[in-house]
Amino acid sequence: MISKPRRTGDYPDREVDCQEAMEPGFQAIIDCMGEGGWTREEAKRALRRLIAADNMTQKENAKVEAELAIARAMIRAGNALDP
């Protein structure tokens, strides 16, 4: 079970609280990977690469969303100009 933030919104130790909440799941992943024959370092390296890939995906998604918003605005502006 993942513990929830101590309170809503931003607060000074929120990131630390998130790390503490994530720690049991992280250890479970590392342990499962070890049981599957992977070393601890391989599992941690793979997790770092997954995080990097997720960051890239999020950036690309944001870029596409921005481009779509611009295209929609241009279409609406063009329709507003049509008599």
C-alpha positions as CSV (number, residue, x, y, z in Angstrom):
1,M,0.0,0.0,0.0
2,I,1.4,3.4,-1.0
3,S,1.2,6.1,1.7
4,K,-0.4,9.4,0.7
5,P,1.1,12.8,1.0
6,R,0.9,14.1,4.6
7,R,-1.1,17.1,3.3
8,T,-2.5,18.5,0.1
9,G,-0.6,20.9,-2.0
10,D,3.1,21.7,-1.9
11,Y,5.0,21.6,1.4
12,P,8.8,21.5,2.2
13,D,9.2,17.7,2.7
14,R,6.8,16.5,0.0
15,E,9.5,15.1,-2.2
16,V,11.1,13.2,0.7
17,D,7.6,11.9,1.7
18,C,7.2,10.7,-1.9
19,Q,10.6,8.9,-1.8
20,E,9.7,7.2,1.5
21,A,6.3,6.1,0.0
22,M,8.1,4.7,-3.1
23,E,10.9,2.9,-1.2
24,P,9.0,-0.4,-0.5
25,G,7.9,-0.7,-4.1
26,F,11.4,0.2,-5.4
27,Q,12.9,-2.5,-3.2
28,A,10.3,-5.0,-4.3
29,I,11.1,-4.3,-8.0
30,I,14.9,-4.7,-7.3
31,D,14.2,-7.9,-5.4
32,C,12.0,-9.3,-8.1
33,M,14.6,-8.5,-10.8
34,G,17.3,-10.3,-8.7
35,E,15.0,-13.3,-8.4
36,G,14.8,-13.2,-12.2
37,G,18.5,-13.3,-12.6
38,W,19.3,-9.6,-13.0
39,T,21.9,-7.9,-10.9
40,R,21.0,-5.0,-8.7
41,E,23.1,-2.6,-10.9
42,E,21.4,-3.9,-14.1
43,A,18.0,-3.3,-12.5
44,K,18.9,0.2,-11.4
45,R,20.4,1.1,-14.8
46,A,17.2,-0.1,-16.5
47,L,15.0,1.9,-14.1
48,R,17.1,5.1,-14.9
49,R,16.7,4.4,-18.6
50,L,12.9,3.9,-18.2
51,I,12.7,7.2,-16.3
52,A,14.7,9.0,-19.1
53,A,12.4,7.4,-21.8
54,D,9.3,8.5,-19.8
55,N,10.7,12.1,-19.6
56,M,11.3,12.1,-23.3
57,T,7.8,10.8,-24.0
58,Q,6.3,13.5,-21.7
59,K,8.2,16.2,-23.5
60,E,7.1,14.9,-26.9
61,N,3.5,14.6,-25.8
62,A,3.6,18.2,-24.6
63,K,5.1,19.4,-27.9
64,V,2.4,17.6,-29.9
65,E,-0.4,19.0,-27.6
66,A,1.0,22.5,-28.1
67,E,1.1,22.0,-31.9
68,L,-2.4,20.8,-31.9
69,A,-3.6,23.7,-29.8
70,I,-2.0,26.1,-32.3
71,A,-3.5,24.3,-35.3
72,R,-7.0,24.4,-33.6
73,A,-6.6,28.1,-32.9
74,M,-5.5,28.8,-36.5
75,I,-8.5,26.8,-37.8
76,R,-10.9,28.7,-35.5
77,A,-9.3,32.0,-36.5
78,G,-9.7,31.1,-40.2
79,N,-13.3,30.1,-39.7
80,A,-14.0,33.4,-38.0
81,L,-12.6,35.2,-41.0
82,D,-14.9,33.4,-43.5
83,P,-18.0,35.3,-44.4
